[in-house]
Amino acid sequence: MPEQQIEQQKYSPEARARASALGSLAMREHSALELRQKLLRKNHPSDLVDDLIICLQQENLLSDRRFAESYWRLRADKGYGPMRIGKELQIKGVPSRIIDLARLETEIDFFAVVYAVYQKKYKAAPWSDYKEKAKRQAFLYRRGFDHEYINAVIET
């Protein structure tokens, strides 16, 4: 192949889109929707982006399941609960069945997570009145913990 054709091929729209996608994936895992949106913001043609997403999934370079598993671990390590993490994954375009499967695969102990968050915020200080208790419960609820986790830590 002549050198000029190689140069043209290297800078084709397909090659530029693929290079951009691989660069993003090299930094961190992405959901298919996230990567699609990122490539479209960089003005790559939508039909080309859709084909590229399919190709990357077939090559196992892009995986919603792998993304969801890493996202569960990342957000739990930052002190967020399962309700919030699950909702964030839905917003990022991950299907519910993959969200649920990834949560099971990661085997995160959310009782340990909620306890660590509570201890970091409130140390060992007991709540003094019901207004303080409600404030603490609201904090944990905003973090994405449901009543089961909140009651386990507040009542101890």
C-alpha angles and dihedrals in degrees: 000000000000116000092243092058091049090052092049091048092049090057099038116129089252093052093047092049092048092048090050092048093048091048090054092046091049089060096050143326116285134193115243090250093050093050092046092052092046093052092046090052086056088058098249111154112266096230090052091047092050091051091046092051090053091047093050091049091051090050089050091238090118121043129166089200094054090045092050093049093051091044092053090053095043096050095041089053087055091054103260125141132234097260093056096042091049091050092048090052090051090053089051089057101255112148116246094242090055091047091053094044093049091050090054092046094053093052094206116182100224091182087064091045095051091045092052092048091048094047093048093051102037104019108204095318111131119223112261104204140004092265089059091045091052090049091053092046091051091051092053092044090054087051088060104259121135126221094272092062095037094051091047091059101032095050095050 
